[in-house]
Amino acid sequence: MAAGAAPGEWTGVPGVGVPLTRARGRPGVVDAVVAAVGPSNCLTDPDLCAPYETDWTRRWHGRAALVARPTTGDQVAAVVAACTRHRIAVVPQGGNTGLVGGSVPRGGEVLMSLAHLDQTLVVDPVANLLEADAGVTLARAQAAAAEYGLGLGIDLAARDTATLGGMAATNAGGIHVLRYGAMRARLAGLEAVMADGSVLSRTSGVAKDNVGYDLVGLLAGSEGTLGVITRVLVRLAPLPPWRVTALIALRPLPGAGGPVAAAVALVNHLLRQLDGLEAAELFFAEGVELVRQHASLPPPPGASAEAFLLVEVAGRTDPLEALSQALVGHPLVLDTAASTDAAGRVALWAYRERHTEAIAAQGLVHKLDVCLPIRDLADFWAEVIASVRRCRPRAQVICFGHVGEGNLHINILGLEADDTEVDALVLGLVLAHRGSISAEHGVGVAKRSVVGHARGPVDLGIMKALKDALDPHGLFNPGVLFPTRERGGPRGTNRTFGAMGEFG
Ligand SMILES: Cc1cc2nc3c(=O)[nH]c(=O)nc-3n(C[C@H](O)[C@H](O)[C@H](O)COP(=O)(O)OP(=O)(O)OC[C@H]3O[C@@H](n4cnc5c(N)ncnc54)[C@H](O)[C@@H]3O)c2cc1C
């Protein structure tokens, strides 16, 4: 247990969780959940529960009282009602690919896995909408839409496991935000179980609907703290038949932030020259080296470059010619390789998409997903590298990100799990540049202590009022997004949503 933590308090440090005897063995709750989902979908055996209790990064884990695996929206509502009755907290979980510790228990909650709520998956090619249960994975949804020549306009490397419900709950971004926006922008409706067991249903999918507050937009990005999303409606867009991917070795601009400044300038140039720029991903030589070792890849073009930009352009006609005209002879381009066929594009994407797993394979990683004003991105990157080097000379910083939006993923290897000083240093730099401490992964438990610095008192007051109104007992995902306090909440964390003064 970390120094200063109360006995049984979950701290986010590997190996820490509440003792099994306290967390499990609540016959009343177990009986109610078994009645709701059936015995085979109510897990209490520690070995069976274990895969649900550690997050993708392996930085965060805790013990659940039990794991409930509902297969219908009615079962979700029955589990929520049982948890409200027994005042036990609920942690919703989709594919458990989240990177901020929000999808795993902190100690003694009911872990509600939505991964088995995945039967409904319907494409409406007239309205260009996809309706799916929350547990349907992104890859399944993409395949269903592709049968009609349509796409979701959203894509990310965890597509085989990440669920649409989890993506709505985190307002996931990914590689196509540049053209189509993030998950909130793609949502045309949803269904969610609220804390009292009632069901919010906005599934008409009409293109215009100005009747009152945007509750769909509110639940998007709420990280399981306001309700359990059981169904989503996603807007579809025609899949462009032509697609070209290019990997570009960058020639840096002068100055400390040179490689990043070059990437920003080149993306701007491409946005002006091309119609269908869908992706612009930046990564660096250190990351490529890790990926190459991890995945046994050959050297990329311009192997000696300090930084690389991967771009994808799609359209109704072949964009290859226009892309090569925009790149050939450009002073910021050292070398480039492009492909239009699926296998070639996958091979180029591997240098970028395999970063997350290659970094995770090195051991424990501190992940900071941040967004900067685009003008400040290069200076910010240079400051991060220099500051971390000064503060922790042995740490390794691997950055990559969606440079079109100013979104960098800063991964720091070689730190202790509870070394929060470096995280605070980086997030402090983000705030000094008026950036966002969470671009697309959410706040989770990883960044909850910084929310009070990132939002003003009016924002925080409204967020608190919303949480109190929609989840008066602090049932949903306590400890995520908001700090907790010692007493008064549902069992499970022993603590509940606290005063906003606790932020910071
Ligand atoms: C290799 C890799 C690449 C990634 N790339 C990207 C990327 O490019 N862009 C990006 O944005 N993210 C990325 N992620 C992070 C992750 O995939 C997203 O956050 C995704 O949206 C999480 O979906 P999930 O189903 O796994 O949710 P989980 O991880 O299970 O849960 C995430 C959060 O949502 C809540 N939640 C889950 N399901 C529900 C529900 N049905 N109702 C209410 N709350 C719910 C959980 O309580 C938790 O707080 C990546 C992750 C990995 C491992």
The ligand as an SDF file (V2000), in Angstrom:
LIG
                    3D

 53 58  0  0  0  0  0  0  0  0999 V2000
   -3.8590    0.0010  -28.3020 C   0  0  0  0  0  0  0  0  0  0  0  0
   -4.8050    1.0760  -27.8430 C   0  0  0  0  0  0  0  0  0  0  0  0
   -5.0220    2.1720  -28.6630 C   0  0  0  0  0  0  0  0  0  0  0  0
   -5.9200    3.1680  -28.2710 C   0  0  0  0  0  0  0  0  0  0  0  0
   -6.1160    4.2350  -29.0950 N   0  0  0  0  0  0  0  0  0  0  0  0
   -7.0040    5.1870  -28.7510 C   0  0  0  0  0  0  0  0  0  0  0  0
   -7.2370    6.3130  -29.5980 C   0  0  0  0  0  0  0  0  0  0  0  0
   -6.6110    6.4650  -30.6500 O   0  0  0  0  0  0  0  0  0  0  0  0
   -8.1620    7.2190  -29.2130 N   0  0  0  0  0  0  0  0  0  0  0  0
   -8.8550    7.1040  -28.0300 C   0  0  0  0  0  0  0  0  0  0  0  0
   -9.6910    7.9500  -27.7340 O   0  0  0  0  0  0  0  0  0  0  0  0
   -8.6300    6.0540  -27.1940 N   0  0  0  0  0  0  0  0  0  0  0  0
   -7.7320    5.1060  -27.5150 C   0  0  0  0  0  0  0  0  0  0  0  0
   -7.5040    4.0600  -26.6700 N   0  0  0  0  0  0  0  0  0  0  0  0
   -8.2050    4.0000  -25.3720 C   0  0  0  0  0  0  0  0  0  0  0  0
   -9.5020    3.1620  -25.3850 C   0  0  0  0  0  0  0  0  0  0  0  0
   -9.5190    2.2380  -26.4340 O   0  0  0  0  0  0  0  0  0  0  0  0
  -10.7280    4.0670  -25.4570 C   0  0  0  0  0  0  0  0  0  0  0  0
  -10.7840    4.8750  -24.2900 O   0  0  0  0  0  0  0  0  0  0  0  0
  -12.0520    3.3250  -25.5920 C   0  0  0  0  0  0  0  0  0  0  0  0
  -13.0620    4.2650  -25.7960 O   0  0  0  0  0  0  0  0  0  0  0  0
  -12.3960    2.4800  -24.3770 C   0  0  0  0  0  0  0  0  0  0  0  0
  -13.4520    1.5980  -24.7160 O   0  0  0  0  0  0  0  0  0  0  0  0
  -13.7170    0.3050  -23.8300 P   0  0  0  0  0  0  0  0  0  0  0  0
  -14.9460   -0.3730  -24.3290 O   0  0  0  0  0  0  0  0  0  0  0  0
  -12.5120   -0.5360  -23.7580 O   0  0  0  0  0  0  0  0  0  0  0  0
  -14.0410    0.9590  -22.4190 O   0  0  0  0  0  0  0  0  0  0  0  0
  -13.4370    0.5920  -21.0020 P   0  0  0  0  0  0  0  0  0  0  0  0
  -11.9680    0.6930  -21.0070 O   0  0  0  0  0  0  0  0  0  0  0  0
  -14.0030   -0.6840  -20.5180 O   0  0  0  0  0  0  0  0  0  0  0  0
  -14.0390    1.7780  -20.1170 O   0  0  0  0  0  0  0  0  0  0  0  0
  -13.5920    3.1050  -20.2850 C   0  0  0  0  0  0  0  0  0  0  0  0
  -14.4580    4.0300  -19.4030 C   0  0  0  0  0  0  0  0  0  0  0  0
  -15.7980    4.0440  -19.8610 O   0  0  0  0  0  0  0  0  0  0  0  0
  -16.6950    3.5350  -18.8610 C   0  0  0  0  0  0  0  0  0  0  0  0
  -17.6360    2.6620  -19.5670 N   0  0  0  0  0  0  0  0  0  0  0  0
  -17.3360    1.6030  -20.3690 C   0  0  0  0  0  0  0  0  0  0  0  0
  -18.4560    1.1060  -20.9100 N   0  0  0  0  0  0  0  0  0  0  0  0
  -19.4920    1.8550  -20.4260 C   0  0  0  0  0  0  0  0  0  0  0  0
  -20.8980    1.8370  -20.6170 C   0  0  0  0  0  0  0  0  0  0  0  0
  -21.4860    0.9590  -21.4310 N   0  0  0  0  0  0  0  0  0  0  0  0
  -21.6430    2.7590  -19.9670 N   0  0  0  0  0  0  0  0  0  0  0  0
  -21.0620    3.6780  -19.1500 C   0  0  0  0  0  0  0  0  0  0  0  0
  -19.7480    3.7440  -18.9310 N   0  0  0  0  0  0  0  0  0  0  0  0
  -18.9660    2.8450  -19.5640 C   0  0  0  0  0  0  0  0  0  0  0  0
  -15.8160    2.8250  -17.8500 C   0  0  0  0  0  0  0  0  0  0  0  0
  -16.3830    2.8540  -16.5600 O   0  0  0  0  0  0  0  0  0  0  0  0
  -14.5200    3.6160  -17.9390 C   0  0  0  0  0  0  0  0  0  0  0  0
  -14.6210    4.7640  -17.1470 O   0  0  0  0  0  0  0  0  0  0  0  0
   -6.5960    3.0590  -27.0260 C   0  0  0  0  0  0  0  0  0  0  0  0
   -6.3620    1.9600  -26.2030 C   0  0  0  0  0  0  0  0  0  0  0  0
   -5.4690    0.9770  -26.5920 C   0  0  0  0  0  0  0  0  0  0  0  0
   -5.2630   -0.1940  -25.6840 C   0  0  0  0  0  0  0  0  0  0  0  0
  1  2  1  0
  2  3  1  0
  2 52  2  0
  3  4  2  0
  4  5  1  0
  4 50  1  0
  5  6  2  0
  6  7  1  0
  6 13  1  0
  7  8  2  0
  7  9  1  0
  9 10  1  0
 10 11  2  0
 10 12  1  0
 12 13  2  0
 13 14  1  0
 14 15  1  0
 14 50  1  0
 15 16  1  0
 16 17  1  0
 16 18  1  0
 18 19  1  0
 18 20  1  0
 20 21  1  0
 20 22  1  0
 22 23  1  0
 23 24  1  0
 24 25  2  0
 24 26  1  0
 24 27  1  0
 27 28  1  0
 28 29  2  0
 28 30  1  0
 28 31  1  0
 31 32  1  0
 32 33  1  0
 33 34  1  0
 33 48  1  0
 34 35  1  0
 35 36  1  0
 35 46  1  0
 36 37  1  0
 36 45  1  0
 37 38  2  0
 38 39  1  0
 39 40  1  0
 39 45  2  0
 40 41  1  0
 40 42  2  0
 42 43  1  0
 43 44  2  0
 44 45  1  0
 46 47  1  0
 46 48  1  0
 48 49  1  0
 50 51  2  0
 51 52  1  0
 52 53  1  0
M  END
$$$$
